[in-house]
């Protein structure tokens, strides 16, 4: 779990705005992410500046989501956050 937290902190340290792709369809962002994942850095550098920064940004944006999902799954699997061990209030409280 600590490894995943470290990954999340590293990606967030880059400083992408969380709402960077708010107006872009998820399928489009996923396509950009896939493209960035398979292109070599030297090939990425040949693109015009807007595309050169959009592709890696999409990759990082998607990675934040993937890492967050993994952390949630890890927390659920360990019982943390699922209500285990917490006292429940009675309906009359």
DACOR-V602859 format. One record per pair of residues at least 4 apart in sequence whose C-alpha atoms are under 6 Angstrom apart, sorted by the first residue. I is the first residue (numbers start at 1). J is the second residue. D is the distance in Angstrom with one decimal. If there is no record, write none. Layout:
[[I/J/D] [I/J/D]]
This chain:
[[9/13/5.9] [29/58/5.8] [32/55/5.3] [32/58/6.0] [33/58/5.1] [33/59/4.2] [36/55/5.2] [36/56/5.9] [44/52/5.9] [47/52/5.4] [48/52/6.0] [57/61/6.0] [63/67/5.9] [64/68/6.0] [75/80/5.2] [76/80/5.9]]
